Amino acid sequence: MKTFLILCLSTLVLYASSWDPYTGTSIDTYKESSFRAFFKTNGTQRHYSSLYSLLKDEHNYGTQGFEAYAYDTQHYEKAPSLFFVYPLRDVRAFGVHTSKAFISRERALAYAKEHKAEVMDFETLLHVTRERMAKDEVLMHTRFKKRAYPMGKRIYEKRCSAIEPMDFMELGDLKEALDTELLCGILDEERMHALALYLWHVKRKGDLGEVEGKVEVSEDEKCPVCGMFVYKYPKWAAQITFKHEAHEHRLSFDGVKDMMKFYFNPSKWGNYPYATPQNIVKILVSDYYSGKGIDGRTAFYVIRSDIYGPMGHELIPFESEEEAKTFLKEHRGTQILSFDKIDESLPYALDVN
């Protein structure tokens, strides 16, 4: 039931779902406004129903240096070679301003005249879309509060067994599971989308708020190893606090694996002169079952299970060895390790296998 997507600059993989990772809308339905992005670092691909979502990736995962392709009638063409009609606003889908691409400038001008929009090149479209993103996000959530969230809540309470939104890395993953695994039975697209939005934006945040003693992470904290915003993945949050010259310095990570990479070799990941073993005040990791922050040095870690974190295979923490043994058996893990048995090579070995 649980689907996970590895998302970081060094391990970004093809998003093969039919659903946009951020809006949850059908990419096939909104193909005319859709984009593909190939990331130059490793040549991998992501697929979106609008430029808005592509730019969310750029912001959240530091995926600068992409090559964008937009859909024109039958094919995806390199975006810089196209003409874009903007803004086209489809409020049924997600409320953001979208665009439509054309190879022919003449066709673009005719379409723009018909829809009372403008024709612009890709660089201009990037600029105006970035400028509008914050407003579009407010607009989306305002619309969702009026209709989608109440509808989704009713459907969840009447038709669904327990669903854990935190088990999914992105809204698109959750939508895929609702669609293919029939977690709440057969639903039409409108109801399924409302349910997905409620689970992701309302219930997921509510569940997180109910966890006492969780690892607290602010929205501007990025993992120093992969650059991801840690608050987006609270189920996996880990943290090291250092004390240096009477001041405490906190670094947060989107999983134990990245935390251990930093722990063994902090200088590899930036200029952190205070990040020495003797300056460590505490190490916190998130217990997989309870979600609360526990002492990383006394935790038990399961490796190579069938549960993946934001960075793929993880060192999954548990407060008790008995809980670690239960998880190991249920999720086909290969080993339980204490903190002192983790060596510098292991996090990198988990990247491979």
C-alpha positions in Angstrom: 0.0 0.0 0.0 2.8 2.4 0.8 4.5 4.1 -2.1 7.6 6.2 -1.7 9.6 8.4 -4.1 13.2 9.2 -3.7 13.7 12.9 -4.0 17.0 14.6 -3.8 19.4 16.3 -6.3 21.8 13.3 -6.3 19.1 10.5 -6.4 16.2 12.1 -8.2 14.2 9.4 -10.0 11.6 9.3 -12.8 8.2 10.2 -11.5 6.2 7.6 -13.3 2.8 8.3 -11.7 -0.2 9.6 -13.6 -0.6 12.3 -11.0 1.1 15.6 -10.5 3.4 15.3 -7.4 2.2 18.6 -5.9 -1.3 19.3 -7.1 -2.5 15.6 -7.4 -4.2 16.4 -10.7 -4.1 14.0 -13.6 -1.2 14.7 -15.9 -3.1 13.2 -18.8 -6.2 15.4 -18.2 -4.0 18.5 -18.1 -1.5 17.4 -20.7 -1.9 20.7 -22.6 -0.4 22.6 -19.7 2.1 19.9 -18.7 5.9 20.0 -18.5 8.7 17.5 -18.3 12.0 18.4 -16.7 15.3 16.6 -17.2 17.8 17.4 -14.5 21.3 18.0 -15.8 23.0 16.6 -12.7 22.0 13.0 -13.5 19.7 13.1 -16.5 16.6 12.0 -14.6 13.1 13.1 -15.3 10.0 14.5 -13.6 6.6 15.1 -15.0 4.1 17.8 -14.0 0.7 19.1 -15.0 1.9 22.7 -14.9 5.0 24.9 -14.6 3.9 25.7 -11.1 4.8 22.2 -9.9 8.1 22.1 -11.8 9.1 25.3 -10.0 8.0 23.8 -6.6 10.6 21.1 -7.3 13.2 23.8 -8.0 12.4 25.5 -4.7 12.0 22.5 -2.5 14.8 20.2 -3.7 17.3 22.6 -5.1 17.0 21.2 -8.6 18.5 24.1 -10.5 19.9 23.3 -13.9 17.0 21.6 -15.5 16.0 21.3 -19.2 12.3 21.8 -19.6 10.0 20.4 -22.2 6.4 21.5 -22.8 3.6 19.8 -24.6 2.5 21.2 -28.0 -0.4 19.3 -29.6 1.2 15.9 -29.9 4.8 16.1 -28.6 7.0 17.5 -25.9 9.3 20.1 -27.3 12.2 22.0 -25.7 10.5 24.8 -23.8 12.9 27.6 -24.9 12.0 27.0 -28.5 8.2 27.4 -27.9 5.7 30.3 -27.6 3.5 30.3 -24.5 0.0 31.7 -24.0 -0.4 32.9 -20.5 -2.4 33.1 -18.2 -5.0 30.4 -18.7 -6.7 29.7 -15.5 -8.5 26.4 -15.0 -10.2 26.7 -11.6 -11.6 23.1 -11.7 -8.1 21.6 -11.3 -6.0 23.5 -8.8 -6.6 27.2 -9.2 -3.2 28.2 -10.4 -2.5 30.1 -13.6 -1.4 27.8 -16.4 0.0 28.2 -19.9 -0.3 26.5 -23.2 2.7 25.9 -25.5 2.9 26.4 -29.3 5.6 25.8 -31.8 4.0 28.3 -34.2 4.0 32.0 -33.1 1.0 32.6 -35.4 -1.0 29.9 -33.7 0.0 31.2 -30.3 -1.2 34.7 -31.2 -4.5 33.5 -32.5 -5.1 31.4 -29.3 -4.1 34.3 -27.0 -6.5 36.6 -28.8 -9.3 34.1 -28.4 -8.6 33.6 -24.6 -7.6 37.2 -23.8 -4.1 36.2 -22.8 -0.5 37.1 -23.7 2.2 35.4 -25.8 5.6 35.1 -24.2 8.8 33.2 -24.4 9.9 30.6 -21.8 12.2 32.9 -19.8 9.4 35.4 -19.4 7.0 32.6 -18.4 9.4 31.4 -15.8 9.7 34.9 -14.3 5.9 35.6 -14.1 5.1 32.1 -12.8 7.7 32.5 -10.0 6.3 35.9 -9.2 2.8 34.5 -8.9 3.5 31.3 -7.0 2.7 32.6 -3.5 -0.6 34.2 -4.7 -1.6 31.0 -6.5 -0.9 28.9 -3.4 -3.1 31.2 -1.3 -5.8 31.0 -4.0 -5.7 27.2 -4.1 -6.0 26.7 -0.3 -8.9 29.3 -0.2 -10.8 27.3 -2.7 -9.9 24.0 -1.0 -11.2 25.2 2.3 -14.6 26.0 0.8 -15.3 22.8 -0.9 -12.6 20.1 -1.2 -11.6 19.8 2.4 -15.2 19.4 3.7 -16.0 17.0 1.0 -12.8 15.0 1.5 -13.5 14.8 5.3 -17.0 13.4 4.8 -15.7 10.8 2.3 -12.9 9.8 4.7 -15.1 9.3 7.7 -17.8 7.3 5.7 -15.8 5.2 3.3 -12.2 4.8 4.4 -10.4 2.6 6.8 -7.3 4.0 8.5 -5.0 5.8 6.0 -1.7 7.2 7.1 -0.9 10.2 4.9 2.6 10.4 6.4 3.4 7.1 4.7 3.5 8.9 1.4 6.2 11.2 0.1 4.1 13.4 -2.1 0.5 14.2 -2.8 0.8 12.4 -6.2 1.8 9.2 -4.4 -1.2 9.3 -2.2 -3.5 10.0 -5.2 -2.0 7.0 -7.0 -2.7 4.7 -4.1 -6.3 5.9 -3.7 -6.8 5.3 -7.4 -5.1 2.0 -8.0 -5.5 0.3 -4.6 -9.1 1.5 -4.0 -8.3 2.4 -0.4 -11.7 4.0 0.0 -13.6 2.1 -2.7 -14.4 3.3 -6.2 -14.6 7.1 -6.4 -15.1 9.5 -9.3 -12.3 11.9 -9.9 -13.9 14.9 -8.1 -14.4 13.0 -4.9 -11.1 11.2 -5.1 -9.3 14.5 -5.6 -11.1 16.1 -2.7 -10.3 13.1 -0.5 -6.6 13.3 -1.4 -6.4 17.0 -0.7 -8.1 16.6 2.7 -5.8 13.8 3.7 -2.6 15.6 2.5 -3.3 19.2 3.6 -5.5 18.7 6.6 -5.3 15.3 8.2 -1.6 14.9 7.6 -0.9 18.2 9.4 -3.3 17.3 12.2 -1.7 13.9 12.8 1.7 15.6 13.0 0.5 18.1 15.5 -0.8 15.4 17.8 2.7 13.8 18.2 4.1 14.9 21.5 7.9 15.3 21.7 8.4 15.2 18.0 11.6 16.5 16.5 10.9 20.2 16.0 12.0 21.6 12.6 11.4 25.1 11.2 10.3 25.6 7.6 13.6 27.2 6.6 15.8 24.3 7.8 17.5 22.4 4.9 19.4 19.2 5.3 23.1 20.1 4.9 23.7 16.9 3.0 21.1 16.9 0.3 19.5 20.3 0.5 15.9 19.2 1.1 13.6 21.1 3.4 13.4 18.8 6.4 10.0 20.0 7.6 8.3 18.3 4.6 9.3 14.9 5.9 8.7 15.0 9.7 8.4 11.2 10.0 12.1 10.9 9.2 13.5 14.1 10.8 16.8 13.8 12.7 18.8 16.4 14.4 22.2 17.1 16.0 22.7 20.0 18.4 26.2 21.4 19.0 27.3 23.8 21.7 30.2 26.1 20.8 31.3 29.3 22.6 28.2 29.3 24.8 25.9 29.1 21.8 23.9 26.1 20.6 23.8 25.3 16.8 21.1 22.9 15.5 21.3 21.0 12.2 18.4 19.0 10.9 18.3 16.2 8.5 15.7 14.4 6.4 16.7 11.0 7.7 19.3 9.2 9.8 21.3 8.2 6.8 22.1 11.8 5.8 22.7 12.6 9.5 25.3 9.8 9.8 27.0 11.0 6.6 27.4 14.4 8.3 28.3 13.0 11.7 31.3 11.1 10.3 32.6 13.9 8.0 31.0 17.3 8.6 33.6 19.2 6.6 32.5 17.4 3.5 29.1 19.2 3.6 30.0 22.8 4.3 31.7 25.1 6.7 30.7 24.0 10.1 33.6 24.7 12.5 31.5 23.9 15.5 30.5 20.5 14.3 32.9 18.4 16.2 32.1 15.3 18.3 33.1 17.0 21.6 30.6 19.8 20.9 27.6 17.5 20.4 24.9 18.2 23.0 22.3 15.8 21.8 21.3 13.7 18.8 17.6 13.2 18.1 15.9 10.8 15.7 12.3 10.1 15.0 10.9 6.8 16.4 9.2 5.1 13.5 6.2 3.9 15.3 5.4 6.8 17.7 6.9 9.7 15.7 8.4 11.2 18.8 12.0 12.4 19.1 14.3 9.9 20.9 18.0 9.8 21.8 19.9 8.8 18.7 22.7 7.2 20.7 20.5 4.7 22.5 18.1 4.0 19.6 18.0 0.7 17.6 18.2 0.9 13.8 16.8 -1.4 11.2 18.4 -1.4 7.8 17.4 -2.7 4.3 13.7 -3.1 5.0 10.9 -2.7 2.4 10.1 0.8 3.8 11.9 3.7 2.2 12.5 7.2 3.4 12.9 10.4 1.3 16.4 9.2 0.4 15.6 5.6 -0.3 16.9 2.9 2.0 17.2 4.3 5.5 18.4 3.5 9.0 15.0 3.3 10.6 15.0 4.2 14.4 13.2 2.6 17.3 13.2 3.4 21.0 13.1 -0.3 22.0 14.9 -3.3 20.6 11.6 -5.3 20.8 9.9 -2.8 18.4 12.9 -3.0 16.1 12.6 -6.8 16.0 8.9 -6.6 15.2 9.5 -4.1 12.4 12.4 -6.2 11.1 10.2 -9.3 10.8 7.2 -7.5 9.3 9.2 -5.5 6.8 11.9 -7.9 5.7 14.8 -5.9 7.2 18.2 -7.6 7.3 19.8 -6.3 10.5 19.3 -4.3 13.7 22.2 -2.0 14.7 22.9 0.1 17.7 24.4 3.6 17.2 27.9 2.5 18.0 27.8 -0.2 15.3 27.1 2.2 12.5 30.3 2.9 10.5 31.1 5.6 8.0 30.6 3.4 5.0 27.1 2.2 5.8 25.1 5.2 4.7 26.8 5.2 1.3 26.3 1.4 1.0 22.5 2.0 1.6 22.5 4.4 -1.3 23.5 1.6 -3.5 21.5 -1.3 -2.1 
